């Protein structure tokens, strides 16, 4: 899979994906911070200028399905629509990072709002395969106990590793599954993590009015071989997560890890933050 980081936040997450052999990584920014596969965009004075003055980039060796990773708060996110137009014939996924770890200046809030709204419309129309929204603040709350010195490295690691595990699950046949029916228009999504022992779930974005939820159980051999109530416990958890007009499913995968891990994906059709100022 091709993954393209746009601007500093996107590039930092893509850099973490270099740890996995499944990805071909590309970077787009105004300055190269030592990346291989880097494409330079000339610095512009505004969000609008980045879009207006964009020169088509020749992504060598970047054919087929693509995932673009970016934050909308920076001016360079102005190129996103031009990139989507450039890649319109390929299956496209976007991972959108909300930079809400500190209060943003009004100009940055406006850019973030505009980019996110446009990308959601693209997703609903089917022009995007899926739009994942993740909030730095909520990732921090989900993980907890982050050190200040390595704060961004840890946040980026979590976003990258969760995105990677989702791709692994989607391309691996599970031991057992009860898949949910996701509406065609429910392409606005986020990730989550669940504590296997307590069932406590933390989302990476406060997704409103989800239409479907998928839970991916990554269970070790001891649990799969000896715990006879595992499937019943999973079904009870899924039933608790079920709501009216909500489809909920699960899949179970073996892992060599010592601990059991549970990830989730939540999907909505509803445009998020549409009426927020």
C-alpha positions as CSV (number, residue, x, y, z in Angstrom):
1,X,0.0,0.0,0.0
2,X,1.2,3.5,-0.8
3,X,1.0,6.0,2.1
4,X,1.7,9.7,1.6
5,X,2.4,12.1,4.4
6,X,1.4,15.7,3.8
7,X,3.0,18.4,6.0
8,X,4.9,17.8,9.2
9,X,2.1,15.9,11.1
10,X,1.4,13.6,8.2
11,X,5.0,13.0,7.4
12,X,5.8,12.0,11.0
13,X,3.1,9.4,11.1
14,X,4.1,8.0,7.7
15,X,7.7,7.8,9.0
16,X,6.5,5.4,11.7
17,X,4.9,3.2,9.0
18,X,8.4,2.6,7.5
19,X,8.7,0.0,10.3
20,X,6.3,-2.2,8.4
21,X,7.2,-3.9,5.1
22,X,3.6,-3.6,3.7
23,X,4.0,0.1,2.9
24,X,5.7,2.3,0.3
25,X,6.2,5.6,1.9
26,X,6.1,9.1,0.3
27,X,6.5,12.5,1.9
28,X,5.3,15.9,0.8
29,X,6.4,19.1,2.6
30,X,8.3,22.3,2.0
31,X,11.5,21.1,3.7
32,X,13.0,17.6,3.7
33,X,13.8,16.3,7.2
34,X,15.8,13.4,6.0
35,X,13.1,11.4,4.3
36,X,13.6,9.1,1.4
37,X,10.8,9.4,-1.2
38,X,10.4,13.2,-0.5
39,X,8.6,15.6,-2.8
40,X,9.1,19.3,-2.3
41,X,6.2,21.8,-2.4
42,X,7.3,25.4,-2.6
43,X,6.5,27.5,0.4
44,X,3.4,29.7,0.0
45,X,2.0,32.5,2.1
46,X,-1.5,31.1,2.6
47,X,-3.7,28.1,2.5
48,X,-5.3,29.4,-0.7
49,X,-2.0,29.9,-2.4
50,X,-0.9,26.3,-1.8
51,X,-4.0,25.2,-3.7
52,X,-3.7,27.8,-6.5
53,X,0.0,27.4,-7.1
54,X,0.2,23.6,-6.7
55,X,2.4,22.0,-9.4
56,X,1.6,18.3,-10.1
57,X,4.0,16.0,-8.3
58,X,5.2,13.0,-10.2
59,X,5.0,10.2,-7.6
60,X,7.4,7.7,-9.0
61,X,6.5,4.1,-8.2
62,X,3.3,5.2,-6.5
63,X,0.6,3.2,-8.4
64,X,-2.7,1.8,-7.1
65,X,-4.4,2.2,-3.8
66,X,-3.2,5.2,-1.7
67,X,-3.7,6.5,1.8
68,X,-3.0,10.2,2.4
69,X,-2.2,11.3,6.0
70,X,-2.4,15.0,7.0
71,X,-3.6,17.6,9.5
72,X,-5.8,20.5,8.1
73,X,-4.5,23.1,10.5
74,X,-1.4,23.9,8.4
75,X,-1.3,26.0,5.3
76,X,0.1,23.1,3.2
77,X,-3.2,21.2,3.6
78,X,-4.4,23.6,0.9
79,X,-3.0,21.1,-1.7
80,X,-5.2,18.2,-0.6
81,X,-7.9,18.8,-3.2
82,X,-5.4,19.0,-6.0
83,X,-3.8,15.7,-4.8
84,X,-7.3,14.1,-4.7
85,X,-7.9,15.2,-8.2
86,X,-4.5,13.9,-9.3
87,X,-5.3,10.5,-7.7
88,X,-9.0,10.3,-8.7
89,X,-8.6,7.1,-10.6
90,X,-7.1,5.2,-7.6
91,X,-8.8,3.9,-4.4
92,X,-8.2,6.6,-1.8
93,X,-8.2,6.6,2.0
94,X,-7.5,9.7,4.1
95,X,-6.3,9.7,7.7
96,X,-7.1,13.1,9.0
97,X,-5.3,14.3,12.2
98,X,-7.1,16.9,14.3
99,X,-4.5,19.1,15.9
100,X,-6.5,20.0,19.1
101,X,-3.8,19.3,21.7
102,X,-3.7,23.0,22.4
103,X,-6.1,25.8,21.6
104,X,-5.7,26.7,18.0
105,X,-5.5,30.2,16.7
106,X,-8.7,31.2,14.9
107,X,-7.1,31.1,11.4
108,X,-5.9,27.5,12.1
109,X,-9.3,26.5,13.4
110,X,-10.9,27.8,10.2
111,X,-8.5,25.9,8.0
112,X,-9.0,22.7,10.0
113,X,-12.8,23.1,9.8
114,X,-12.8,23.8,6.0
115,X,-10.5,20.8,5.1
116,X,-12.3,18.4,7.4
117,X,-15.8,19.4,6.0
118,X,-14.6,19.0,2.4
119,X,-13.0,15.7,3.0
120,X,-16.2,14.4,4.7
121,X,-18.3,15.4,1.7
122,X,-15.8,13.6,-0.5
123,X,-16.1,10.5,1.7
124,X,-20.0,10.6,1.7
125,X,-20.0,10.9,-2.1
126,X,-17.9,7.8,-2.5
127,X,-14.9,9.7,-3.9
128,X,-12.9,8.4,-0.9
129,X,-12.9,4.8,0.1
130,X,-12.8,6.0,3.8
131,X,-12.0,9.0,5.9
132,X,-10.5,8.2,9.3
133,X,-10.5,11.1,11.8
134,X,-8.2,11.0,14.8
135,X,-7.7,13.6,17.5
136,X,-4.3,14.0,19.0
137,X,-6.0,14.9,22.3
138,X,-8.1,11.8,22.4
139,X,-5.2,9.5,21.3
140,X,-3.4,10.9,24.3
141,X,-6.4,10.1,26.6
142,X,-6.7,6.6,25.2
143,X,-3.0,5.8,25.7
144,X,-2.3,7.7,28.9
145,X,1.0,8.2,30.8
146,X,2.8,9.9,27.9
147,X,6.0,11.6,28.7
148,X,6.6,15.2,27.7
149,X,10.0,14.6,26.1
150,X,8.7,11.9,23.6
151,X,5.1,13.1,23.5
152,X,4.8,13.4,19.7
153,X,6.8,10.3,19.0
154,X,4.4,8.3,21.1
155,X,1.3,9.9,19.6
156,X,2.5,9.2,16.1
157,X,3.5,5.6,17.0
158,X,0.0,4.9,18.3
159,X,-1.7,6.4,15.2
160,X,0.6,4.5,12.8
161,X,0.4,1.2,14.6
162,X,-3.4,1.3,15.0
163,X,-3.8,2.1,11.3
164,X,-1.4,-0.8,10.5
165,X,-3.3,-3.3,12.7
166,X,-6.5,-2.3,11.0
167,X,-5.0,-3.0,7.6
168,X,-3.7,-6.3,8.9
169,X,-7.1,-7.3,10.1
170,X,-8.9,-6.3,6.9
171,X,-6.5,-8.4,4.9
172,X,-6.4,-11.5,7.1
173,X,-8.9,-14.3,7.4
174,X,-10.1,-14.4,11.0
175,X,-10.7,-17.6,13.1
176,X,-14.3,-16.5,13.6
177,X,-16.3,-13.5,12.6
178,X,-19.8,-12.0,12.8
179,X,-19.4,-9.0,10.5
180,X,-21.6,-5.9,10.6
181,X,-23.5,-4.4,7.8
182,X,-21.9,-0.9,7.2
183,X,-24.1,1.4,5.1
184,X,-22.6,2.5,1.9
185,X,-22.5,6.2,2.9
186,X,-20.9,5.4,6.4
187,X,-17.4,6.3,5.3
188,X,-16.5,8.7,8.0
189,X,-14.7,6.7,10.6
190,X,-12.4,6.6,13.6
191,X,-10.4,4.0,15.5
192,X,-10.7,2.8,19.1
193,X,-9.0,0.5,21.6
194,X,-10.7,-1.7,24.2
195,X,-9.3,-3.1,27.4
196,X,-9.8,-6.8,27.0
197,X,-10.2,-7.5,30.7
198,X,-12.5,-4.6,31.6
199,X,-14.2,-3.8,28.3
200,X,-13.4,-0.1,28.7
201,X,-13.2,1.5,25.3
202,X,-11.3,4.6,24.2
203,X,-12.0,6.3,20.9
204,X,-9.5,8.3,18.9
205,X,-12.2,10.8,17.9
206,X,-15.7,11.6,19.4
207,X,-17.6,10.3,16.4
208,X,-21.3,11.3,16.5
209,X,-24.1,9.1,15.4
210,X,-22.2,6.0,14.2
211,X,-24.0,3.5,12.0
212,X,-21.7,0.6,12.5
213,X,-19.0,-0.7,14.9
214,X,-16.4,-3.4,14.2
215,X,-14.4,-5.0,16.9
216,X,-11.1,-6.8,16.1
217,X,-10.0,-9.3,18.8
218,X,-6.3,-10.2,18.8
219,X,-6.1,-13.1,21.2
220,X,-3.1,-15.1,22.4
221,X,-2.9,-18.9,22.2
222,X,-3.6,-19.4,25.9
223,X,-6.9,-17.6,25.7
224,X,-7.9,-19.4,22.5
225,X,-7.0,-22.8,23.8
226,X,-8.1,-22.8,27.4
227,X,-10.7,-20.0,28.2
228,X,-14.0,-21.7,27.3
229,X,-16.1,-18.6,28.0
230,X,-14.3,-16.3,25.6
231,X,-16.8,-16.4,22.8
232,X,-19.7,-15.9,25.2
233,X,-18.0,-12.9,26.8
234,X,-17.4,-11.3,23.4
235,X,-21.0,-11.8,22.4
236,X,-22.1,-10.1,25.6
237,X,-19.8,-7.2,25.0
238,X,-21.1,-6.8,21.4
239,X,-24.7,-6.9,22.7
240,X,-23.9,-4.0,25.1
241,X,-22.5,-2.0,22.2
242,X,-25.6,-2.6,20.0
243,X,-28.1,0.2,19.6
244,X,-31.1,0.9,17.4
245,X,-30.1,1.5,13.8
246,X,-26.7,0.3,14.7
247,X,-24.9,-2.7,13.2
248,X,-22.1,-4.2,15.4
249,X,-19.8,-7.0,14.5
250,X,-16.6,-8.7,15.6
251,X,-13.8,-10.9,14.3
252,X,-11.2,-12.9,16.2
253,X,-7.6,-13.4,15.2
254,X,-4.7,-15.3,16.8
255,X,-1.6,-13.5,18.0
256,X,1.8,-14.5,19.4
257,X,1.8,-11.5,21.7
258,X,1.5,-12.2,25.4
259,X,-1.3,-9.8,26.0
260,X,-4.7,-9.7,24.3
261,X,-5.5,-6.6,22.2
262,X,-8.9,-5.3,21.0
263,X,-9.2,-2.6,18.4
264,X,-12.4,-1.0,17.0
265,X,-13.6,0.9,14.0
266,X,-16.6,3.2,14.2
267,X,-18.4,4.4,11.0
268,X,-20.8,7.3,10.4
269,X,-22.7,8.9,7.6
270,X,-23.3,12.1,9.7
271,X,-21.1,15.0,8.8
272,X,-19.1,15.7,12.0
273,X,-18.8,19.3,13.5
274,X,-20.8,20.7,10.6
275,X,-22.5,23.4,12.7
276,X,-19.7,24.1,15.1
277,X,-18.2,27.6,15.2
